[in-house]
Amino acid sequence: MKRTITLLLIIVFILLNIADCHATDWDYVVSDNEKVIHIDIDSVSVANYKDTGKNMVFKYKVRVYKHAEYHYHAACKTDINRNHWMNVFEYDVYDLKGNFVEHIGNPEPLPNNYEQIENNSYGYFLFISALHYLTKHGVNL
């Protein structure tokens, strides 16, 4: 009887805490001697914003060794010349213990904040990872 009640309490506790969980599937992208970058493949999607049009959006994190962790929200688009552009429009800062420090940015990308993605840059590897995920799931940009 005690085992049944204990098991039931554990199940209830787990179910009550599921609503607070943030499902992420962090996929390794690239690293160097100073940082490691992961993309949240569960966040990769296509969004149509009023001011910037159709974008591929995703979240990624950068762990700067011995400093902090940054969680970014980015939008990417491709122009008619097949140049790729990225706009990091908001981010959260966490200390090394995982404590939230601050939120900076806007809820949507601003039109003038896009920067061209250079080949073999961190932005390029993130763009390719996100695009691969969309293509794999049959989503066209």
Phi, psi and omega per residue, in radians:
M1 nan -0.783 3.129
K2 -1.089 -0.668 3.128
R3 -1.111 -0.696 -3.138
T4 -1.141 -0.777 3.133
I5 -1.145 -0.748 3.113
T6 -1.083 -0.790 3.115
L7 -1.091 -0.734 3.111
L8 -1.093 -0.731 3.101
L9 -1.115 -0.685 3.115
I10 -1.121 -0.778 3.134
I11 -1.094 -0.762 3.113
V12 -1.081 -0.750 3.122
F13 -1.049 -0.785 3.139
I14 -1.114 -0.790 -3.129
L15 -1.112 -0.649 3.119
L16 -1.196 -0.472 -3.112
N17 -1.612 -0.155 3.140
I18 -1.100 -0.645 -3.117
A19 -1.088 -0.442 -3.124
D20 -1.545 -0.101 -3.110
C21 -1.381 2.477 3.046
H22 -1.962 1.842 -3.089
A23 -1.244 2.137 3.051
T24 -2.399 2.617 3.083
D25 -2.243 1.539 -3.073
W26 -1.316 2.156 -3.139
D27 -1.972 2.242 -3.138
Y28 -1.063 2.379 3.104
V29 -1.978 -1.029 -3.066
V30 -2.870 2.790 3.065
S31 -2.650 2.878 3.026
D32 -2.514 -2.842 -3.098
N33 -1.249 -0.251 -3.074
E34 -1.916 -0.435 -3.025
K35 -2.691 2.851 3.024
V36 -2.288 2.424 -3.062
I37 -2.104 2.308 3.070
H38 -2.210 2.594 3.054
I39 -1.929 2.471 3.062
D40 -1.526 1.702 -3.048
I41 -1.176 -0.359 3.067
D42 -1.224 -0.325 -3.098
S43 -1.639 -0.126 -3.084
V44 -1.226 2.178 3.139
S45 -2.755 -3.122 3.065
V46 -2.014 2.305 3.139
A47 -2.255 2.580 3.098
N48 -2.004 1.858 -3.119
Y49 -1.654 2.585 -3.102
K50 -1.016 -0.806 -3.032
D51 -1.599 -0.328 -3.046
T52 -2.161 -0.020 3.082
G53 1.345 -2.691 -3.073
K54 -1.347 2.241 -3.117
N55 -2.361 2.623 2.892
M56 -1.561 2.207 -3.113
V57 -2.097 2.636 3.129
F58 -2.883 2.887 3.050
K59 -1.974 2.551 3.057
Y60 -2.544 2.799 3.128
K61 -2.216 2.578 3.090
V62 -2.153 2.059 3.077
R63 -1.699 1.913 3.094
V64 -1.577 2.005 -3.073
Y65 -0.946 2.373 3.087
K66 1.073 0.390 -3.123
H67 -2.375 -1.350 -3.062
A68 -2.881 3.113 3.056
E69 -2.185 2.359 -3.100
Y70 -2.062 2.277 3.096
H71 -1.927 1.978 -3.036
Y72 -1.815 2.661 3.006
H73 -2.094 2.088 -3.014
A74 -2.201 2.680 3.049
A75 -2.193 2.441 3.118
C76 -2.271 2.556 3.022
K77 -2.566 2.863 -3.111
T78 -2.101 2.331 -3.137
D79 -1.534 3.139 -3.072
I80 -1.160 -0.322 3.097
N81 -1.591 0.151 -3.135
R82 1.181 0.408 2.985
N83 -1.482 2.472 -3.111
H84 -1.814 2.454 -3.091
W85 -2.246 2.515 -3.117
M86 -2.244 2.494 3.132
N87 -2.338 1.933 3.040
V88 -1.547 1.890 -2.981
F89 -1.807 -0.185 3.016
E90 -2.823 2.712 3.067
Y91 -2.750 2.753 3.077
D92 -2.024 2.518 3.121
V93 -1.946 2.353 3.091
Y94 -2.199 2.522 3.051
D95 -1.366 3.108 -3.071
L96 -1.176 -0.255 3.087
K97 -1.594 -0.009 3.133
G98 1.555 0.148 3.135
N99 -1.419 2.342 3.112
F100 -1.128 2.355 3.141
V101 -1.909 -0.947 -3.138
E102 -2.850 2.806 3.053
H103 -2.042 2.345 3.138
I104 -2.325 2.412 3.015
G105 2.238 -2.892 -3.077
N106 -2.116 2.713 3.117
P107 -1.268 -0.287 3.104
E108 -2.392 2.695 3.111
P109 -1.179 2.450 3.076
L110 -1.582 2.472 -3.042
P111 -1.000 -0.601 -3.049
N112 -1.554 0.087 -3.058
N113 -1.813 0.236 3.106
Y114 -1.430 2.446 3.056
E115 -2.146 2.472 -3.134
Q116 -1.162 2.412 3.129
I117 -1.487 2.105 3.129
E118 -1.523 2.539 3.090
N119 -1.004 2.483 3.101
N120 1.075 0.373 3.037
S121 -1.636 2.984 3.073
Y122 -1.050 -0.714 3.109
G123 -1.067 -0.663 3.115
Y124 -1.096 -0.812 -3.119
F125 -1.154 -0.632 3.061
L126 -1.155 -0.798 3.129
F127 -1.009 -0.826 -3.127
I128 -1.103 -0.734 3.129
S129 -1.089 -0.797 -3.141
A130 -1.151 -0.760 -3.139
L131 -1.112 -0.696 3.089
H132 -1.054 -0.748 -3.141
Y133 -1.105 -0.780 3.133
L134 -1.101 -0.797 -3.131
T135 -1.069 -0.738 3.134
K136 -1.041 -0.560 -3.113
H137 -1.758 0.258 3.016
G138 1.267 0.399 3.138
V139 -1.712 2.225 3.114
N140 -1.743 2.497 3.086
L141 -1.425 nan nan
